[in-house]
Each structure stands twice: as structure tokens, then as C-alpha cells.
Amino acid sequence: MDAPIAMKPLLVLLFLPAFGAGVIALLPARMAGLMRGMAVLVSLITLIVAIWVVIHFIGTNSDLQFLANYPWRSQLDNSFAFGVDGLSLPMVLLATLLAFVAILASGGVKEMAKGYYALLLLLETSMLGVFMAQDWSIFYIFWELTLLPLFFLINTFGGKQRNQAALNFVLYTMGGSVFMLIGLLLAYDASTPHTFLMNEMAIGTASLSGERQVLIFLGFLIGFGVKMPIFPLHGWLPLAHVEAPAPVSLLLSGALLKMGSYGLIRAAMMLPEAVVTLQVFLATLAMINVIYGGVLAWRQIDLKRMIAYSSVSHMGVVLLGIAALNLNGITGAMLQMVSHGLTAGALFLVIGLLYERTHTRDIRHYGSLTQVAPRFAFFVAAAFMASVGVPGTAGFMAELHVMIGSLQRWGWSAALLSVGMLVGAAYAVRTIGCLCTGPKHQGTEILIPMRRTELAAATILVMAIVVLGFLPAPLLGMMTASLDRFGDLFVNGL
Amino acid sequence: MGWVMVVPLLPWLAALWIGVGMLTGQRRGEAGERGTAWVALLAATGSLLGMLVVDGMAVHQGVMGHVVVFPWLSSGPLRVTISLLLDRPGLVMGTLVAFGALMTLKFAVNYMHREPGFHRFFAVLCLFAGGMTWIALSGNAVLTFVGWEVAGLSSYLLIAYADTRTTATTNATRAFVTNRFGDAGMVFGMAMVFLWTKGVEWPAIFQAAKPLGSLLTAVMVAGFLLAAVVKSAQIPFVAWISRALEGPTPSSAVFYGALMAHAGAFLVIRLEPLLVLAPFWMVILMLIGGLTALFASAVGRVQTDVKSVLIFSTQAQIGLIFFECGAGFFDFALWHLVAHTLWRFYQFLLSPSYIHLAPVRPSAGGVAKSPALYTLLLHRGWFDSVTDALITRPTLALARDVQIFDELVISRMSGRPMQESLLRHMVAGVEVSSLSGVTQGRGVLGRLLERVGMLFFWFEEHLVLRSSGDGLLKAMRFLGEYVTRIELLFGQPRYLYLMIMLTFLVIL
């Protein structure tokens, strides 16, 4: 290839966190402060590189940009290919931002800091690998690679039931990825020429018969559906989110769930006919997700569990947007992915920090935060308002687009979505009320106020939510050409 | 010319700075007064200097006219830009506002010293100065409206400056609500303008209105005129301005004595190209202005406190300005506006000392001879009472009826607020430990949600979590034990032999 590796920004993005993890692993164990500083610095530089890529990205071009392509094994025709387009770049930015915020908010980790920060950075690398891979084999490798750091992070640093949660999480995802692998191999086998490159494979699979496409797509659906999660494959999620330490649940919910929906969009573009056939099925699943997750979130008294279920509900909105198969729907789905990443991140961050101080997640043990800890009260209220999708937050733009997209597709039956939103508002307002007002409770009447780094982390997230709510144009501009391509794929099909 | 944006934005930045300082606790009490005053004065000075530079350029090179800084919103055919209209009325008014704001702030530094709301006062005053500058300089109706609203809001905040006094807060609400009539008119005007001219930029509106004819133009102007009449407290909206005097003196000076009361007159001058197309409204303007001038100067004669005397005389003068506009002397009206504003500034700022300065109390003059007239004037024409009878009381009665309906029907359906006894328990610190407090629904929908929640919860617990979580692990463990057992068997020699024998058999 023409340019040296150092000149490929995507490779820098990919290997910088891994390099940081390596350096941290080599530091002596007593230098915990230095490790933390190192991790913050590395993730900050990664974020800056990601922003640089965003600035130099041309949103009106639907082709892959910043391509880095190295042939790997000629007999399989797979290659070490990375690139970004309008669908992956927002995810890359989200992942780097959330990784930075998560590391910033990890001030509470004192023991085994080396393992913790190294694993977090490794997780960042593998996430970025998933979002930037343009070759299904590489995609699959990075997909599996995310499990490793996450397993150890949950298993070592988690709560009481951490072992069960970690094992459960890995088993579920592995089980799902088996189906994904089968689908992938089927697609590889069926497409001519045999290749793993995403774009070229899509050309081959698009000409397959409808039934084959559906079969292959179902494999992908199960694989990605576990991660996303789609009802009824969400069994791992509540436990893993609850047991993981707060910064890890932030990443898990904010960025890792998006891998599922991102993969699903890629698969849908590869197998358009299958998606059209399964459209109603997908929409039904999405509606179940939205309402089922929302009602269960309302039913929880464990705060982290509640946010976990609200994630199920919000990812249902993403699925609905994808299933609408039109421009508005997919725009809403992408916006919702970004918005949910930020919102769920903010929620897990704030609740995690509260838990760190009080060691209780029971909603009934809190009260009167406005007087006890006004900053916490502000961020709790802001984050929950954002999760409702109040106008002026990113969630509003997303839900509006999904709503319009599904109205265009299914007419008034899409109004069911608003039932889900209503339930969402019910538990969000209920929680704000329980946490911020009412009498003070024993054990939570005195709280250490937020530290400066924690404040910075929460502020970054809330600011991002509000800025996107008022000014979504830059984000939309970044995605416009790729979204149009997705929309055009399905204009003729229906 | 985009830098002219600095003029209206500087005071807002100062307001933001002071406000953030107050929120974070940086600016409190007497110690922070110097900083607050310094920031506010700096912003006002910068704004005035900017204005003077623009004026100088205008004198030197001629007025710049309409300047578009950058596009702001676009939705369908609606395009709104951030734009400035730097023509003669705009520049004159803008300079006047910047000058007035600076003078008032300077005066207030000493006047408000050691007042509990020192910082709040300065923040709101800066907010107001920015809003007024937008009214003067904005290049389209939307931005004018933004300034208009900010001025209205800050006026509300300053009338209620003494927020512990009931009269102050009542009067603030009263003034604000009256002003909303004008705001509604402005929105109506903008909607009509957009409907017929497809634009909201002032020059485009003026251009497009010419071929429309006098009837359509009259409809378009009507809303704006209503806004102007309300803001300048002309008949029949005369009552609110005397209530507005509750605020501290410098704010009265800048709001009602000088700047804000003139905003209406300025809007009329700004609308000159439209008004000349609608002669009907010119006549009405003359009528309103003339009547207000007569009424206010008569009422002013029977007032017993200095601020009221001043405010009614202000009203009378603004009535005259409206009259002049109605007669078509817009340039003259602008001159009058400037002269009157400057004079009123001086008088209002001086008003606390008037009692010492004035040698004799002014007498009521001729109106004292007729008891009926005197009573009428003393009650300020009963405008307030008439408003009460016609609007306030019917609204209250309607609200009462709606509330009864709400309590009897809607509350029952939607779920009453938490029962009082339960609430008292919670406030007393007794924990309500059952699950009921949190996941219990109230009202029809709440009950439904509760039932559905129970159902889903059961499903989730029994089928999804147990079967997947525990069940999966149990199955794995079972399988593991099984495999281990087989593995153990294979470890024993006899099975190893058997395997080797079997292998040989297969090979042979």
C-alpha cells in the first residue's frame, strides 16, 4: 500500500489503546496513579484522533474512507481491511468518547489497577476493531475479542454474583456468535467470488434466492440479537449490567450493545431481500422489546437493573427504526444508537457513583438528593430526562425520526411505540421523584460530593446529549450519504 | 459586518457570566459586587463603543442596511437568518439603548450597593440591555421577537425584584400577562407576514408588501401594532405600566421611563414602509396616541408620588409620538423619541432626590375643580377594574369550574396524587418499606401498567432469567459432570486397552 502504517489514522486508532494497555501491563504494580494517568492520556489521544478523522471525513461520500487494506490469506481471500463510512464513524466516535469517560470515572478503582486499565484499553481496541472492520472475518475476530476483557472485568471487579454474571454473559454471546459464524460461512460459500470483504460479499449475496437469504440472515439475527439485545435473547443483560462495575456497565450499555445493532444494519444491507421478507417479524420483535423492556424497567426497584431494562426498551426503538427500512427509520435508528449510548452512559455513570458511596441500589433507600447532593440530583434528573427523550435532548430527535419512519411504513399501528415512550416517561419521572425529593433516608443522608474527574465525565455526557438535541446537523451530515444508500436499497423492494 | 453582533451579545455574555458566577457561588454578597459591576460596565461600554464605531462608519460611508451574518433555521420554505438591519432608526435606537444601559448600570452601582439582590439585578439588567439592542438592530421579525420577549421577561423579573413582597409579585404577574397580549399580536403578525410574503426579513417584507394592497397589509400590520400599543402602554392597555413601578428606581428608569416603553414606538417607526400602505391604521394610531396623551397628562396631574407623575407624563409623551407616527411624521417621531428618552433618563434617575429638589408640590391644576373628573383620574380611568371584571374574574371562574371537573372525573381516572396520610408518614421519616410505594400504579392507566408489569415480571423471572441464567448453568454443570465421568473412564487402563483394540479393529 502507498502510505506507511503510521499515516493510516484508523490503524493508529485501533492500535493506540492496545499499545497503551501493553505499556500499562509493563509498569510496576505500585504505580497505580501513573497507570491511571496513562490510561486517561491514551484514551484522550484516541478520542482526539477519532475527532480528527471525523473532521476530515466527507459526509456526502458514501464510499469507505481512510481505507487500510492488507491482504491476509489469499486462499481464503480475506484481508486485514479497515475503513469508515457514515454508519461506522458515529459508532467509532461514540466508543472512543465513552471509553474516555469510563476511564475518567474509574477513580474509585484502587486495587489491581493494572489489570483494570489494561483490560479497559484492550476492550476499546476490540470495540473499535468491530466498528471499523470492513472484512467479515476480521469483524468476527474482534467481535469475539471483546468477550475476553469483558469477562475478566466483570469476573474480577464485579459485584456479589459476578462469577455467574460473567459466565452467563460469555456463554450467551458465544452461543449467539456460533449462529453468526454459520451464517457468515454460508454467505461466504454462497457468494461468488468467495470473499470476506463486506462490500464485495454484499454484491454476491444480493443475488441469492430469497429463502437462502432468509436462512443466512436468521443466523446473523441470532448472533446480533443476543448482543443488542432482542427479546427473548436478553437473559444475560440484566445480570451482567448489574454486576459489572459502573464504568464497565457504562461501556457495556453505551458502546457494546451498539455492536449488535451496527452489525444488524450491515447484515441488512448485505441481505436486503431477507430483511424485506422478515420486516413484520422484526417490527413485532422491536415493539415487544420496547414495551416489555419498558414495563419491566418500571417494575424494578434496583436502580441498575432498571437502567438495564430501559436499555432493552431503547434498543427496541433502534430495531424498529431498522425494520422500517426507509430513510427516516434508519436515520432515527442511528441517532438512537448514539443517543442511547450517551444517555445510558450517563445513567450508569451517575447511579454507579451513587452506589460507590452508599452501597445500595435500592430505589427506596434514596431520597432528597436535591438537598443531600445537589450535583448528583442535577445529573440524575438530566440523565433520566434525556432517557425519556425530552425535546432538546438527543433522544427526542431519534425517537421522532423512528416514529415518522414507522408511521410512513405501517401507518397508525406505529402509535404503539408511543405506549413504550409513555412507560419510559413513567419510570423516569418516578425515579427522579424517588431519588431527588421526599424525606432523607438513613445511610444516604450524607454523601461525598462528586469529585472533579467524575464531574467532568458526567458533564461531557450531558453536554453531548444537549448539544446533539439542539444541533443534530453535524451528526446527520456525517451520516447522510450512507443513510441515503441504505434508504435507496429498499425503495424498490417495497 | 458580522462583528456588529458583538453589540447585542456583549450584555448577554455579561449576564451569563454573572449568572454562572451566582450559580457556582463565586459571586455572593458585598465582596462580589465590584466584580459584577465591573463585568456589567465593561460589557455595556464595549457595546456602546461598538455602536459608536458603526455610527461613525454609517456617517462616513452611508448606512449599511441589511446585513446577514449567518443562516439560523430552515424548515420548509421558512428561512430565518441571524441578520441585522443597520438603517437610520435602527442605529439611532441602538446607540440610545447602549448609552442608556451604560448610564443606568453606572448609576445602579452605587444605588444598589448592599442590596440583597445586587447580582441578580445586574444580571437581569444586562439581559434586558441585550434584548433591547436586538429589538433595535435585528434584521428580521423573528429576532425582533426574541429581543421583545427577553425584554418582557427581564421586565417581569425586575418588577418582582423584591420577591418577598406580595404587591411586587402580583404586579409583576399582572404586567407580564398584559404584555402577553402584545406578544400574541406579534406572533400573529409574523405568521401573517410569512403567509403572504414568504419571508421574515424586514427589507423583504417591505418589498413584498407593496403589490399586496392595503387590506392584506393592514391585516399583517395589525398584530405588530397590537404589540406596539401594549408595550408602550397606550389606551386601552394603560394600566400595567403604573403597576410596573414596583421595581428598583434604576430599573424603572430604564424600562418604563426610557427604553422599554419606547420599544413600541420604535416598532411603529420600523414598520413605516408597511404603515404608509395601510392608511386605516394610521388614523387609528393618531386616535390611540392622541387619547393616551390626553388621558395620561390628566391622570398625571392627580398623582401624589414622584414616580407615578413621571410615568404618566412619559405615557403622554409616547402618546404624542404615536400621534406623530399616525400623522406620517416618522422622522420627527424618531427625533422626539430620542430627545424624550434622554430627558426621561435624567428625570427618573433623579427621582429619588426630587422630593428635596422640588420647592413646592405641584398642584392638580384645572382638574381639581370637577369632583367627577378628579375621581375618574384618581382611579386612572378604571382601566384596571374593567379588566378585572371583563377578563380576570371570568377566567378565574372558568378555572374553578375546570378544577371541579378535574377533581371529580379526571383525577379519579388518572390517579390521585399520593394520599396525604401516606405522604405525612414519609415526611415524618417513617419508611414505607413495602414495594407499594415505588411500583404501584394509580388511576386507570397506572393499574393497567401494574398488572402488565406483574405479568411480565413473572415471565421474565421464571422463563427468561431462570431458564437461561440458572438453567443454562445447571445444564452446563450436568453436562460437565457427565463428560468428566467419561473422561475418568477413559483414564482407566482397561478402557484404554479397549480403545486401542477398537482402533486396531478399524484399521485392520
Interface residues (C-beta under 8 A of the other chain):
Chain A: Q164 L167 N168 L171 Y172 P232 H234 G235 W236 P238 L239 Y292 V295 L296 W298 R299 Q300 I301 I363 R364 V423 A426 R430 C434 G438 P439 K440 H441
Chain B: M426 V427 A428 G429 E431 V432 S433 L435 G437 V438 T439 L449 V452 G453 M454 F456 F457 E460 L463 V464 L465 S467 S468 G469 L472 L473 M476
